[in-house]
């Protein structure tokens, strides 16, 4: 199995686990509070990962430059916005469906990568992405008549708008994180990915942490008060992002995001057994369509 596929599958699993923990934190923290813990507590884990990998490979991490910091900051900001929108989507129709709407990032990312990075995909891969999006639309219309009016209502409900917005932000995050990675002067793409992770997490902690300290000082105290769960979120986030960033460095963004749709499988498991949410047959069917799309993407890569 290619390294980028393994990294993407591990990233999808860790991201689902982290998001489920964040959903539980929503009872104790605001949207921004639940979002900042992944960066604040992720920094030391990211530093440990970078140090361990550099020592193992005998490499010296490359130093940052201005273009790198610009792309890392921009990607980090978009990831903050995407995470907040994703958390907001949970309240409308639950953890699993909110995540499914955000999975439109695969097609959004494919189009953006084509335009901004010039990444080309095979016709079968494009078909797979389209099938995956069809699965997401089926989820949004589960149990409803499929006429034009219903489609319009389904795609303008809060869960859809938040989820689609989150998907767009995550798609752009991948573009700018890959751009940051390419600005570093080193031959090892994984080492560059880990340097990008640490830099992005530090910048994200400064951005969202600063906002929280100014606008929601009580929440900043709560972030430290919930350190047991928050530290787990940060560790999972850092490890998951390390895998995502490595995937982006090793393969086209569109393929990584498309394979990342397997997250919906892990989401079903966490939704049912961890958060105790009930999934309907229609929602399960829509999820399986998404998975079929991922299979087609892999077949056409």
Secondary structure as the mmCIF struct_conf table of DSSP 4:
data_model
#
loop_
_struct_conf.conf_type_id
_struct_conf.id
_struct_conf.beg_label_comp_id
_struct_conf.beg_label_asym_id
_struct_conf.beg_label_seq_id
_struct_conf.end_label_comp_id
_struct_conf.end_label_asym_id
_struct_conf.end_label_seq_id
HELX_RH_AL_P HELX_RH_AL_P1 UNK A 3 UNK A 25
TURN_TY1_P TURN_TY1_P1 UNK A 26 UNK A 28
BEND BEND1 UNK A 29 UNK A 29
HELX_RH_AL_P HELX_RH_AL_P2 UNK A 31 UNK A 40
TURN_TY1_P TURN_TY1_P2 UNK A 41 UNK A 41
HELX_RH_AL_P HELX_RH_AL_P3 UNK A 42 UNK A 57
TURN_TY1_P TURN_TY1_P3 UNK A 58 UNK A 58
HELX_LH_PP_P HELX_LH_PP_P1 UNK A 61 UNK A 64
HELX_RH_AL_P HELX_RH_AL_P4 UNK A 66 UNK A 93
HELX_RH_AL_P HELX_RH_AL_P5 UNK A 95 UNK A 102
TURN_TY1_P TURN_TY1_P4 UNK A 103 UNK A 104
HELX_RH_AL_P HELX_RH_AL_P6 UNK A 105 UNK A 116
TURN_TY1_P TURN_TY1_P5 UNK A 117 UNK A 117
HELX_RH_AL_P HELX_RH_AL_P7 UNK A 123 UNK A 140
TURN_TY1_P TURN_TY1_P6 UNK A 141 UNK A 143
BEND BEND2 UNK A 144 UNK A 144
BEND BEND3 UNK A 147 UNK A 147
HELX_RH_AL_P HELX_RH_AL_P8 UNK A 148 UNK A 156
BEND BEND4 UNK A 157 UNK A 157
HELX_RH_AL_P HELX_RH_AL_P9 UNK A 158 UNK A 182
TURN_TY1_P TURN_TY1_P7 UNK A 183 UNK A 183
BEND BEND5 UNK A 184 UNK A 184
BEND BEND6 UNK A 187 UNK A 187
HELX_RH_AL_P HELX_RH_AL_P10 UNK A 189 UNK A 215
HELX_RH_AL_P HELX_RH_AL_P11 UNK A 217 UNK A 225
TURN_TY1_P TURN_TY1_P8 UNK A 226 UNK A 226
HELX_RH_AL_P HELX_RH_AL_P12 UNK A 227 UNK A 250
BEND BEND7 UNK A 251 UNK A 251
HELX_RH_AL_P HELX_RH_AL_P13 UNK A 253 UNK A 259
HELX_RH_3T_P HELX_RH_3T_P1 UNK A 260 UNK A 262
HELX_RH_AL_P HELX_RH_AL_P14 UNK A 263 UNK A 273
TURN_TY1_P TURN_TY1_P9 UNK A 274 UNK A 274
BEND BEND8 UNK A 275 UNK A 275
HELX_LH_PP_P HELX_LH_PP_P2 UNK A 277 UNK A 280
HELX_RH_AL_P HELX_RH_AL_P15 UNK A 281 UNK A 299
TURN_TY1_P TURN_TY1_P10 UNK A 300 UNK A 300
#
